[in-house]
């Protein structure tokens, strides 16, 4: 090959005037565009995965597989420790004795957000989605339902209504801003995201993230007490009849004490949880921390040190409540879901 010819072609390529340089630049621009839009779409898929885990957490928690049990418990624990929700069981959807990690209204809120964002992919979205009146439609039900129950305690809602108002609220809000902000870019989004190759890549990536997440949590899942193990330990020669296990999430024992409608849901399990001594200890420590923070913010003296026991940290991973029937009596046994410690036992 003539050296000078090669040098001429090389300089032409660098200047961008060579046909191959034009083709390479076009491919790089295309790759950059696809990567940019996927930087928005992949987080949406991860959000879908998070909502999926919240909805299906009860089945993971009840699983005998340490890997899946670790996933379900982690989702529930994060929701409780981060105070995302009160986690009261009778305000949540319950599957075979295991409630979802968040209440029915929050499940609706998260689901509505996903559906609202998904309206960007509608070919011909309804005009109302981009009109301000949809915000009124979105806010009115949840404000009315929430204020009459939570603020004024005039009535108690139900899980179907909580879920419906939650999903209407976030669907309306997210659909409105999605249509206003992203709809003009819809053709580009469709071209760069809704192609087969791009979707396959994104879905594989999300699946790998879930697999890695589940694998990392398998050792944690092995430390957690399984549902069947709790039932096995609760049964004795005297009480060997039909048994059923219920999972009590992190915040539930504390939250039911502040629920004005608790009296309508009194069951032996909830009454036992309400009266457990470690909940009193936890409450005292929460009050101490609040007073300590207020005192420091106001520039006052530091309160006398509180004798922290492990009650503040114990049982934060949930409780298994097991009922065993025998001879007309029912035995109630409460296990720490992490240590397996028997917290209380009653017979009725």
VOBA-1610 file (N, C-alpha, C; in pm, whole numbers, padded with zeros to 5 digits, always signed):
BEGIN
Unk+00085-00119+00000Unk+00000+00000+00000Unk+00089+00125+00000Unk+00050+00219-00082Unk+00124+00344-00090Unk+00113+00418+00044Unk+00226+00449+00104Unk+00226+00515+00235Unk+00155+00649+00230Unk+00181+00725+00124Unk+00121+00859+00116Unk-00031+00850+00096Unk-00073+00749+00023Unk-00217+00730+00006Unk-00282+00695+00139Unk-00214+00605+00215Unk-00265+00567+00348Unk-00272+00688+00440Unk-00167+00770+00436Unk-00164+00889+00521Unk-00274+00987+00484Unk-00299+00998+00354Unk-00405+01088+00307Unk-00542+01041+00354Unk-00565+00909+00340Unk-00693+00854+00387Unk-00709+00867+00538Unk-00598+00848+00609Unk-00602+00859+00756Unk-00636+01002+00800Unk-00574+01100+00737Unk-00602+01240+00770Unk-00745+01276+00732Unk-00791+01219+00621Unk-00930+01243+00579Unk-01027+01184+00680Unk-00991+01065+00733Unk-01076+01001+00833Unk-01084+01085+00960Unk-00968+01137+01002Unk-00966+01220+01123Unk-01044+01349+01104Unk-01041+01403+00985Unk-01113+01529+00960Unk-01264+01508+00950Unk-01307+01382+00933Unk-01449+01352+00926Unk-01507+01356+00787Unk-01426+01380+00687Unk-01476+01389+00550Unk-01475+01254+00478Unk-01403+01158+00532Unk-01397+01026+00470Unk-01530+00953+00493Unk-01580+00878+00393Unk-01708+00807+00408Unk-01712+00716+00530Unk-01603+00646+00558Unk-01600+00558+00675Unk-01608+00638+00805Unk-01545+00758+00804Unk-01552+00843+00923Unk-01694+00891+00947Unk-01765+00923+00840Unk-01904+00965+00852Unk-01989+00852+00910Unk-01964+00729+00860Unk-02039+00613+00909Unk-02010+00586+01056Unk-01884+00593+01097Unk-01847+00571+01237Unk-01909+00676+01327Unk-01903+00802+01284Unk-01962+00911+01363Unk-02113+00891+01379Unk-02176+00846+01272Unk-02321+00823+01278Unk-02353+00713+01380Unk-02274+00605+01377Unk-02296+00495+01471Unk-02269+00537+01614Unk-02166+00617+01635Unk-02136+00665+01769Unk-02247+00756+01822Unk-02298+00842+01736Unk-02408+00931+01777Unk-02532+00849+01811Unk-02558+00746+01730Unk-02672+00659+01757Unk-02655+00588+01891Unk-02534+00535+01914Unk-02506+00467+02039Unk-02520+00561+02158Unk-02472+00683+02145Unk-02482+00782+02252Unk-02628+00817+02281Unk-02708+00829+02174Unk-02850+00861+02192Unk-02923+00749+02264Unk-02897+00623+02220Unk-02961+00509+02283Unk-02920+00497+02430Unk-02790+00517+02456Unk-02741+00509+02594Unk-02805+00617+02680Unk-02820+00737+02624Unk-02879+00847+02701Unk-03023+00820+02740Unk-03102+00769+02645Unk-03242+00742+02677Unk-03257+00619+02766Unk-03166+00523+02752Unk-03172+00407+02841Unk-03130+00443+02982Unk-03051+00550+02997Unk-03017+00597+03130Unk-03141+00643+03205Unk-03248+00676+03130Unk-03376+00712+03191Unk-03466+00589+03205Unk-03458+00499+03108Unk-03550+00386+03107Unk-03510+00277+03206Unk-03380+00252+03221Unk-03335+00148+03314Unk-03377+00178+03458Unk-03363+00303+03507Unk-03417+00331+03641Unk-03567+00305+03652Unk-03641+00327+03543Unk-03784+00298+03545Unk-03807+00148+03563Unk-03729+00067+03493Unk-03741-00078+03508Unk-03702-00122+03649Unk-03601-00057+03706Unk-03562-00090+03843Unk-03672-00051+03941Unk-03740+00061+03912Unk-03855+00101+03994Unk-03966-00004+03981Unk-03987-00054+03859Unk-04085-00161+03840Unk-04048-00284+03922Unk-03919-00316+03924Unk-03873-00430+04003Unk-03899-00408+04151Unk-03877-00286+04199Unk-03900-00255+04341Unk-04047-00273+04377Unk-04136-00223+04292Unk-04279-00236+04320Unk-04320-00383+04312Unk-04263-00455+04217Unk-04291-00599+04206Unk-04251-00671+04335Unk-04135-00636+04391Unk-04090-00700+04514Unk-04180-00664+04632Unk-04230-00541+04635Unk-04322-00501+04742Unk-04452-00580+04733Unk-04504-00596+04612Unk-04630-00666+04594Unk-04616-00815+04626Unk-04504-00873+04586Unk-04485-01018+04601Unk-04408-01056+04728Unk-04369-00959+04810Unk-04290-00988+04930Unk-04353-01094+05021Unk-04486-01096+05040Unk-04543-01200+05127Unk-04508-01342+05082Unk-04505-01364+04951Unk-04474-01498+04901Unk-04325-01529+04920Unk-04240-01427+04908Unk-04097-01447+04933Unk-04073-01475+05082Unk-04140-01400+05169Unk-04120-01417+05314Unk-04161-01557+05357Unk-04270-01609+05300Unk-04319-01741+05338Unk-04243-01854+05270Unk-04149-01820+05183Unk-04076-01921+05108Unk-03981-01999+05198Unk-03959-02126+05164Unk-03861-02208+05235Unk-03721-02189+05178Unk-03710-02117+05067Unk-03579-02090+05008Unk-03512-01975+05082Unk-03393-01994+05139Unk-03325-01885+05210Unk-03302-01763+05121Unk-03276-01786+04993Unk-03251-01675+04902Unk-03374-01587+04889Unk-03489-01648+04861Unk-03611-01569+04843Unk-03661-01514+04975Unk-03645-01591+05083Unk-03687-01541+05215Unk-03605-01417+05252Unk-03477-01418+05220Unk-03392-01302+05246Unk-03437-01181+05168Unk-03479-01202+05044Unk-03528-01090+04961Unk-03654-01031+05022Unk-03753-01118+05053Unk-03879-01069+05106Unk-03864-00998+05239Unk-03786-01057+05330Unk-03764-00995+05461Unk-03691-00862+05447Unk-03595-00855+05357Unk-03520-00731+05339Unk-03610-00619+05291Unk-03698-00648+05196Unk-03792-00547+05148Unk-03882-00499+05261Unk-03931-00593+05342Unk-04017-00556+05454Unk-03942-00477+05560Unk-03818-00519+05589Unk-03739-00452+05692Unk-03704-00310+05650Unk-03662-00294+05525Unk-03628-00160+05475Unk-03749-00068+05485Unk-03865-00119+05446Unk-03988-00039+05453Unk-04019+00002+05596Unk-03986-00084+05693Unk-04015-00053+05832Unk-03911+00034+05897Unk-03783-00004+05885Unk-03675+00071+05951Unk-03665+00212+05895Unk-03689+00227+05764Unk-03683+00360+05702Unk-03812+00439+05725Unk-03907+00377+05798Unk-04035+00443+05829Unk-04110+00486+05704Unk-04107+00400+05599Unk-04184+00428+05480Unk-04334+00413+05505Unk-04367+00331+05607Unk-04508+00299+05629Unk-04528+00251+05772Unk-04650+00265+05822Unk-04683+00218+05957Unk-04686+00065+05963Unk-04713-00001+05852Unk-04711-00148+05841Unk-04815-00218+05929Unk-04926-00153+05957Unk-05032-00218+06034Unk-05094-00329+05949Unk-05095-00453+05996Unk-05140-00565+05912Unk-05283-00551+05861Unk-05377-00502+05946Unk-05514-00495+05901Unk-05539-00376+05808Unk-05437-00298+05781Unk-05447-00194+05678Unk-05365-00231+05555Unk-05326-00356+05548Unk-05246-00404+05436Unk-05313-00526+05375Unk-05276-00555+05252Unk-05321-00678+05189Unk-05238-00793+05245Unk-05306-00899+05289Unk-05241-01011+05355Unk-05260-01136+05271Unk-05151-01210+05252Unk-05156-01335+05175Unk-05104-01449+05262Unk-05193-01539+05297Unk-05159-01655+05378Unk-05087-01616+05506Unk-05139-01515+05574Unk-05084-01475+05702Unk-04969-01377+05697Unk-04924-01339+05577Unk-04811-01248+05563Unk-04857-01120+05492Unk-04851-01005+05560Unk-04893-00880+05497Unk-04785-00825+05404Unk-04826-00745+05309Unk-04729-00676+05225Unk-04648-00577+05310Unk-04528-00542+05267Unk-04440-00457+05349Unk-04495-00318+05375Unk-04583-00270+05289Unk-04644-00139+05308Unk-04795-00154+05300Unk-04866-00053+05347Unk-05012-00061+05353Unk-05072-00057+05212Unk-05200-00084+05205Unk-05269-00091+05076Unk-05266+00043+05003Unk-05269+00155+05078Unk-05264+00286+05011Unk-05127+00309+04947Unk-05023+00269+05017Unk-04889+00287+04961Unk-04866+00197+04840Unk-04922+00077+04843Unk-04912-00010+04725Unk-04979+00057+04606Unk-05094+00119+04631Unk-05161+00193+04524Unk-05080+00311+04476Unk-05016+00381+04570Unk-04934+00498+04534Unk-04818+00458+04444Unk-04747+00352+04482Unk-04632+00308+04401Unk-04678+00255+04266Unk-04787+00180+04265Unk-04837+00125+04138Unk-04886+00236+04045Unk-04953+00335+04103Unk-05001+00447+04022Unk-04889+00526+03959Unk-04779+00542+04031Unk-04663+00613+03976Unk-04609+00541+03853Unk-04599+00409+03861Unk-04551+00332+03745Unk-04644+00346+03626Unk-04774+00336+03652Unk-04871+00345+03543Unk-04873+00486+03483Unk-04858+00587+03568Unk-04855+00724+03517Unk-04736+00749+03428Unk-04620+00699+03468Unk-04500+00713+03384Unk-04513+00635+03254Unk-04584+00523+03260Unk-04599+00438+03141Unk-04685+00502+03033Unk-04761+00607+03066Unk-04844+00672+02964Unk-04762+00737+02854Unk-04631+00752+02875Unk-04546+00809+02772Unk-04542+00720+02648Unk-04572+00592+02667Unk-04564+00498+02555Unk-04697+00479+02484Unk-04800+00552+02526Unk-04929+00545+02458Unk-04919+00615+02323Unk-04971+00550+02220Unk-04965+00610+02086Unk-05049+00735+02076Unk-05170+00732+02134Unk-05260+00847+02128Unk-05323+00866+02265Unk-05249+00926+02360Unk-05299+00937+02498Unk-05420+01031+02507Unk-05514+01002+02597Unk-05629+01092+02616Unk-05582+01234+02650Unk-05652+01333+02598Unk-05612+01473+02619Unk-05618+01513+02766Unk-05708+01448+02841Unk-05723+01487+02982Unk-05595+01465+03062Unk-05509+01374+03015Unk-05386+01345+03088Unk-05292+01464+03093Unk-05304+01554+02999Unk-05218+01672+02996Unk-05290+01799+03041Unk-05413+01783+03090Unk-05491+01898+03137Unk-05485+01908+03289Unk-05489+02031+03340Unk-05473+02053+03484Unk-05585+01992+03567Unk-05699+01972+03507Unk-05810+01918+03586Unk-05785+01777+03634Unk-05692+01706+03566Unk-05663+01571+03614Unk-05597+01575+03751Unk-05529+01687+03782Unk-05468+01699+03915Unk-05576+01707+04023Unk-05684+01778+03992Unk-05796+01785+04087Unk-05858+01647+04106Unk-05875+01575+03995Unk-05932+01441+04002Unk-05840+01349+04082Unk-05710+01371+04071Unk-05614+01287+04141Unk-05611+01315+04290Unk-05616+01444+04327Unk-05601+01482+04467Unk-05729+01463+04549Unk-05844+01488+04490Unk-05969+01491+04566Unk-05998+01362+04643Unk-05991+01243+04581Unk-06027+01121+04656Unk-05933+01092+04773Unk-05803+01107+04753Unk-05709+01071+04860Unk-05715+01172+04973Unk-05737+01298+04941Unk-05749+01400+05046Unk-05876+01375+05127Unk-05986+01348+05060Unk-06112+01324+05130Unk-06104+01199+05216Unk-06052+01091+05160Unk-06044+00965+05234Unk-05942+00976+05348Unk-05828+01037+05319Unk-05723+01047+05420Unk-05759+01138+05536Unk-05816+01254+05506Unk-05848+01350+05611Unk-05961+01300+05699Unk-06064+01240+05641Unk-06177+01195+05723Unk-06136+01078+05813Unk-06032+01003+05772Unk-05988+00891+05856Unk-05875+00931+05949Unk-05767+00987+05894Unk-05646+01010+05972Unk-05652+01136+06055Unk-05697+01246+05996Unk-05694+01376+06064Unk-05812+01393+06159Unk-05932+01365+06110Unk-06052+01390+06192Unk-06107+01264+06258Unk-06058+01146+06217Unk-06102+01018+06274Unk-06254+01006+06273Unk-06316+01051+06164Unk-06461+01043+06152Unk-06507+00905+06108Unk-06423+00836+06036Unk-06460+00707+05980Unk-06332+00629+05953Unk-06347+00500+05933Unk-06233+00418+05896Unk-06250+00370+05754Unk-06147+00388+05675Unk-06150+00345+05536Unk-06130+00194+05529Unk-06126+00139+05409Unk-06097-00003+05391Unk-05985-00017+05289Unk-05931-00135+05279Unk-05812-00154+05197Unk-05836-00130+05048Unk-05953-00168+05000Unk-05983-00146+04858Unk-05988+00003+04829Unk-06054+00080+04918Unk-06063+00224+04898Unk-05928+00291+04914Unk-05848+00246+05009Unk-05714+00302+05026Unk-05630+00278+04900Unk-05635+00155+04850Unk-05559+00123+04729Unk-05606+00207+04610Unk-05737+00219+04595Unk-05792+00294+04481Unk-05754+00441+04487Unk-05766+00503+04605Unk-05731+00645+04615Unk-05581+00666+04595Unk-05499+00572+04640Unk-05355+00583+04620Unk-05317+00575+04474Unk-05374+00481+04402Unk-05338+00462+04262Unk-05391+00576+04175Unk-05510+00628+04209Unk-05564+00742+04134Unk-05477+00865+04154Unk-05432+00885+04278Unk-05351+01003+04310Unk-05222+01008+04228Unk-05140+00906+04241Unk-05010+00913+04173Unk-05022+00892+04022Unk-05122+00816+03978Unk-05139+00802+03834Unk-05168+00938+03771Unk-05261+01012+03831Unk-05294+01144+03777Unk-05177+01239+03777Unk-05105+01245+03888Unk-04992+01338+03900Unk-04880+01301+03803Unk-04842+01174+03801Unk-04731+01133+03715Unk-04769+01136+03567Unk-04893+01102+03537Unk-04937+01109+03397Unk-04936+01253+03347Unk-04980+01346+03430Unk-04984+01487+03392Unk-04844+01539+03359Unk-04750+01518+03450Unk-04615+01571+03427Unk-04542+01492+03318Unk-04575+01364+03303Unk-04514+01286+03196Unk-04557+01338+03061Unk-04686+01364+03046Unk-04736+01414+02918Unk-04688+01556+02889Unk-04677+01636+02992Unk-04632+01774+02973Unk-04483+01782+02940Unk-04403+01700+03005Unk-04257+01713+02992Unk-04197+01619+02888Unk-04250+01497+02878Unk-04186+01397+02793Unk-04259+01368+02662Unk-04387+01403+02654Unk-04464+01370+02535Unk-04404+01427+02407Unk-04348+01550+02407Unk-04287+01600+02283Unk-04173+01513+02232Unk-04112+01437+02320Unk-04000+01351+02280Unk-04044+01207+02256Unk-04174+01185+02250Unk-04226+01050+02236Unk-04170+00975+02116Unk-04166+01035+01995Unk-04112+00961+01880Unk-03968+00914+01902Unk-03886+01001+01965Unk-03746+00963+01989Unk-03739+00853+02093Unk-03823+00862+02196Unk-03825+00759+02298Unk-03864+00624+02239Unk-03967+00625+02156Unk-04010+00500+02094Unk-03899+00440+02009Unk-03831+00524+01935Unk-03727+00477+01845Unk-03608+00418+01920Unk-03573+00478+02034Unk-03450+00440+02103Unk-03471+00345+02219Unk-03595+00326+02263Unk-03619+00238+02378Unk-03705+00118+02341Unk-03812+00141+02267Unk-03907+00034+02241Unk-03866-00053+02123Unk-03739-00068+02100Unk-03692-00163+01999Unk-03663-00295+02068Unk-03671-00404+01993Unk-03656-00537+02051Unk-03520-00553+02118Unk-03415-00516+02048Unk-03280-00537+02101Unk-03257-00458+02230Unk-03307-00332+02232Unk-03288-00248+02350Unk-03365-00302+02469Unk-03490-00344+02445Unk-03572-00397+02554Unk-03511-00525+02610Unk-03464-00611+02523Unk-03403-00736+02570Unk-03281-00706+02657Unk-03198-00612+02613Unk-03080-00576+02691Unk-03119-00521+02827Unk-03218-00431+02829Unk-03259-00370+02956Unk-03319-00473+03051Unk-03402-00563+02997Unk-03465-00664+03082Unk-03361-00762+03137Unk-03264-00798+03055Unk-03157-00886+03103Unk-03079-00818+03215Unk-03053-00689+03198Unk-02978-00615+03299Unk-03055-00612+03432Unk-03184-00586+03426Unk-03265-00583+03548Unk-03270-00721+03612Unk-03282-00825+03531Unk-03283-00961+03584Unk-03151-00994+03654Unk-03041-00950+03597Unk-02911-00973+03659Unk-02900-00898+03792Unk-02956-00778+03797Unk-02955-00701+03922Unk-03033-00775+04029Unk-03151-00827+03992Unk-03231-00902+04089Unk-03159-01029+04133Unk-03097-01100+04040Unk-03027-01223+04074Unk-02911-01195+04169Unk-02837-01087+04143Unk-02727-01049+04230Unk-02778-01012+04369Unk-02888-00937+04372Unk-02950-00895+04497Unk-02992-01017+04579Unk-03057-01113+04512Unk-03104-01233+04582Unk-02988-01318+04630Unk-02884-01330+04550Unk-02769-01412+04588Unk-02697-01352+04709Unk-02683-01220+04710Unk-02616-01153+04822Unk-02694-01172+04952Unk-02827-01185+04942Unk-02910-01193+05062Unk-02932-01337+05109Unk-02880-01435+05037Unk-02901-01574+05076Unk-02845-01605+05216Unk-02723-01561+05252Unk-02675-01587+05388Unk-02765-01523+05495Unk-02817-01405+05465Unk-02909-01339+05558Unk-03038-01420+05571Unk-03087-01472+05458Unk-03208-01552+05460Unk-03193-01679+05542Unk-03072-01736+05543Unk-03047-01857+05622Unk-03056-01829+05772Unk-03026-01705+05812Unk-03033-01668+05954Unk-03177-01645+06000Unk-03264-01616+05906Unk-03402-01583+05942Unk-03486-01709+05962Unk-03576-01702+06057Unk-03664-01815+06084Unk-03768-01825+05973Unk-03786-01945+05922Unk-03886-01967+05818Unk-04024-01985+05881Unk-04125-01973+05798Unk-04262-01987+05846Unk-04287-02128+05900Unk-04243-02228+05826Unk-04264-02367+05870Unk-04185-02400+05997Unk-04067-02339+06011Unk-03988-02361+06131Unk-04057-02304+06253Unk-04119-02186+06238Unk-04193-02126+06349Unk-04309-02214+06391Unk-04380-02271+06294Unk-04492-02361+06326Unk-04441-02486+06396Unk-04331-02539+06347Unk-04274-02660+06407Unk-04236-02639+06553Unk-04175-02524+06584Unk-04133-02498+06721Unk-04251-02468+06812Unk-04360-02416+06756Unk-04476-02380+06838Unk-04557-02502+06879Unk-04547-02609+06803Unk-04626-02728+06835Unk-04556-02811+06943Unk-04635-02857+07036Unk-04585-02940+07146Unk-04675-03064+07157Unk-04636-03161+07238Unk-04724-03278+07257Unk-04863-03239+07305Unk-04870-03134+07388Unk-05001-03089+07438Unk-05078-03011+07333Unk-05006-02939+07249Unk-05069-02858+07144Unk-05009-02901+07010Unk-05074-02996+06947Unk-05024-03050+06821Unk-05129-03045+06711Unk-05234-02963+06732Unk-05341-02954+06635Unk-05306-02861+06520Unk-05409-02816+06446Unk-05387-02726+06332Unk-05313-02599+06377Unk-05213-02560+06299Unk-05133-02441+06333Unk-05127-02347+06214Unk-05114-02219+06244Unk-05103-02118+06139Unk-05009-02008+06187Unk-04926-01960+06097Unk-04827-01858+06131Unk-04863-01726+06063Unk-04842-01617+06137Unk-04866-01482+06086Unk-04738-01400+06104Unk-04702-01328+06000Unk-04582-01244+06010Unk-04622-01103+06050Unk-04555-01049+06152Unk-04581-00914+06202Unk-04463-00825+06160Unk-04484-00728+06071Unk-04373-00645+06022Unk-04312-00557+06131Unk-04203-00493+06097Unk-04121-00416+06190Unk-04200-00314+06271Unk-04277-00229+06204Unk-04340-00116+06272Unk-04477-00147+06331Unk-04533-00263+06300Unk-04671-00292+06339Unk-04696-00284+06490Unk-04613-00347+06576Unk-04642-00342+06720Unk-04648-00200+06776Unk-04565-00112+06721Unk-04566+00026+06767Unk-04682+00104+06707Unk-04710+00081+06579Unk-04811+00160+06509Unk-04951+00137+06561Unk-04982+00012+06600Unk-05119-00016+06643Unk-05153+00060+06772Unk-05051+00100+06849Unk-05078+00175+06972Unk-05129+00315+06943Unk-05101+00365+06825Unk-05143+00501+06791Unk-05258+00501+06691Unk-05313+00385+06663Unk-05425+00377+06569Unk-05556+00400+06644Unk-05629+00506+06611Unk-05755+00534+06683Unk-05862+00429+06658Unk-05844+00346+06555Unk-05944+00245+06524Unk-05899+00105+06566Unk-05798+00098+06652Unk-05748-00032+06695Unk-05856-00116+06761Unk-05946-00052+06835Unk-06051-00124+06907Unk-06140-00206+06815Unk-06150-00167+06687Unk-06233-00241+06593Unk-06163-00366+06539Unk-06036-00377+06566Unk-05958-00488+06510Unk-05892-00572+06619Unk-05948-00568+06737Unk-05889-00644+06847Unk-05901-00793+06822Unk-05788-00855+06813Unk-05779-01000+06804Unk-05679-01043+06911Unk-05676-01169+06949Unk-05577-01210+07050Unk-05434-01174+07012Unk-05399-01187+06886Unk-05262-01155+06845Unk-05233-01007+06862Unk-05321-00921+06814Unk-05297-00778+06825Unk-05301-00731+06970Unk-05387-00792+07051Unk-05391-00757+07193Unk-05261-00796+07262Unk-05207-00912+07227Unk-05079-00954+07286Unk-04966-00860+07243Unk-04963-00824+07116Unk-04859-00733+07066Unk-04869-00597+07134Unk-04993-00552+07155Unk-05016-00422+07218Unk-04957-00417+07359Unk-04960-00531+07428Unk-04918-00531+07568Unk-04777-00581+07593Unk-04699-00610+07490Unk-04564-00662+07511Unk-04473-00558+07574Unk-04393-00600+07671Unk-04308-00507+07746Unk-04201-00444+07659Unk-04148-00517+07563Unk-04041-00460+07481Unk-04092-00344+07397Unk-04223-00342+07366Unk-04280-00228+07293Unk-04280-00105+07383Unk-04309-00124+07514Unk-04301-00012+07608Unk-04159+00042+07615Unk-04063-00048+07619Unk-03922-00008+07623Unk-03885+00070+07498Unk-03932+00020+07385Unk-03903+00087+07258Unk-03965+00227+07255Unk-04087+00238+07306Unk-04153+00368+07309Unk-04077+00466+07397Unk-04033+00421+07515Unk-03959+00510+07605Unk-03831+00560+07539Unk-03765+00472+07467Unk-03641+00511+07402Unk-03665+00608+07287Unk-03776+00589+07215Unk-03811+00683+07108Unk-03838+00821+07167Unk-03910+00825+07280Unk-03937+00952+07345Unk-03807+01017+07392Unk-03716+00936+07447Unk-03588+00989+07492Unk-03512+01051+07375Unk-03506+00981+07263Unk-03434+01032+07147Unk-03496+01162+07096Unk-03628+01169+07097Unk-03697+01291+07053Unk-03664+01408+07145Unk-03671+01386+07277Unk-03640+01491+07373Unk-03493+01533+07363Unk-03407+01436+07342Unk-03265+01464+07328Unk-03239+01554+07208Unk-03303+01522+07094Unk-03285+01601+06972Unk-03338+01742+06990Unk-03455+01755+07052Unk-03514+01888+07074Unk-03426+01971+07165Unk-03374+01909+07272Unk-03288+01981+07366Unk-03162+02032+07298Unk-03102+01951+07215Unk-02980+01993+07145Unk-03009+02105+07047Unk-03123+02098+06977Unk-03157+02204+06880Unk-03185+02336+06950Unk-03238+02330+07071Unk-03269+02453+07145Unk-03151+02503+07226Unk-03039+02432+07220Unk-02920+02476+07290Unk-02923+02447+07438Unk-03009+02357+07481Unk-03020+02325+07623Unk-02917+02223+07665Unk-02926+02183+07791Unk-02833+02085+07842Unk-02869+01946+07790Unk-02769+01866+07779Unk-02791+01731+07732Unk-02864+01651+07840Unk-02974+01583+07803Unk-03050+01506+07903Unk-02964+01396+07964Unk-03006+01353+08080Unk-02935+01244+08145Unk-02939+01120+08057Unk-02826+01051+08051Unk-02815+00937+07961Unk-02921+00832+07994Unk-02978+00777+07889Unk-03079+00672+07905Unk-03011+00537+07900Unk-03054+00449+07984Unk-02995+00316+07987Unk-03054+00232+07873Unk-02987+00238+07759Unk-03037+00167+07642Unk-03016+00017+07659Unk-03124-00055+07651Unk-03114-00200+07643Unk-03124-00238+07497Unk-03113-00366+07472Unk-03123-00407+07332Unk-03266-00405+07282Unk-03360-00361+07365Unk-03499-00354+07322Unk-03521-00260+07207Unk-03432-00159+07195Unk-03447-00063+07086Unk-03415-00127+06952Unk-03328-00225+06955Unk-03281-00286+06832Unk-03341-00424+06808Unk-03392-00486+06915Unk-03447-00620+06902Unk-03581-00617+06828Unk-03608-00729+06763Unk-03737-00753+06700Unk-03765-00654+06586Unk-03660-00587+06538Unk-03679-00493+06427Unk-03684-00567+06293Unk-03667-00699+06297Unk-03671-00777+06174Unk-03802-00855+06162Unk-03899-00820+06244Unk-04029-00882+06235Unk-04050-00993+06337Unk-04174-01036+06349Unk-04214-01137+06448Unk-04303-01240+06379Unk-04281-01366+06414Unk-04373-01471+06372Unk-04469-01499+06487Unk-04597-01482+06462Unk-04700-01517+06561Unk-04766-01647+06515Unk-04760-01749+06599Unk-04810-01882+06561Unk-04925-01920+06653Unk-05033-01967+06593Unk-05146-02017+06672Unk-05155-02169+06653Unk-05174-02240+06764Unk-05188-02386+06760Unk-05312-02423+06839Unk-05404-02494+06775Unk-05529-02532+06840Unk-05519-02674+06893Unk-05582-02695+07011Unk-05585-02829+07068Unk-05685-02833+07183Unk-05779-02927+07177Unk-05874-02947+07286Unk-05958-02826+07319Unk-05996-02748+07222Unk-06078-02630+07245Unk-05999-02507+07288Unk-05869-02520+07313Unk-05785-02407+07349Unk-05689-02374+07233Unk-05640-02252+07237Unk-05546-02207+07133Unk-05421-02152+07200Unk-05308-02199+07157Unk-05181-02151+07208Unk-05124-02048+07111Unk-05083-01933+07165Unk-05025-01824+07084Unk-04877-01810+07124Unk-04789-01828+07026Unk-04646-01818+07051Unk-04587-01714+06957Unk-04500-01628+07012Unk-04443-01518+06933Unk-04291-01534+06929Unk-04237-01544+06808Unk-04094-01564+06787Unk-04032-01441+06721Unk-03912-01405+06765Unk-03834-01307+06691Unk-03792-01373+06559Unk-03821-01307+06448Unk-03798-01368+06317Unk-03650-01385+06286Unk-03563-01315+06360Unk-03419-01324+06332Unk-03348-01418+06429Unk-03374-01400+06557Unk-03303-01481+06657Unk-03376-01610+06692Unk-03506-01614+06664Unk-03585-01731+06704Unk-03626-01728+06849Unk-03595-01620+06920Unk-03629-01606+07062Unk-03781-01605+07081Unk-03826-01675+07183Unk-03969-01671+07217Unk-03996-01544+07296Unk-04076-01456+07239Unk-04104-01326+07301Unk-04218-01334+07401Unk-04316-01416+07371Unk-04432-01429+07460Unk-04506-01556+07424Unk-04588-01600+07518Unk-04670-01719+07497Unk-04796-01707+07581Unk-04911-01726+07517Unk-05039-01720+07589Unk-05126-01836+07544Unk-05220-01873+07628Unk-05316-01980+07596Unk-05455-01925+07624Unk-05541-01940+07528Unk-05679-01894+07544Unk-05775-02006+07511
//
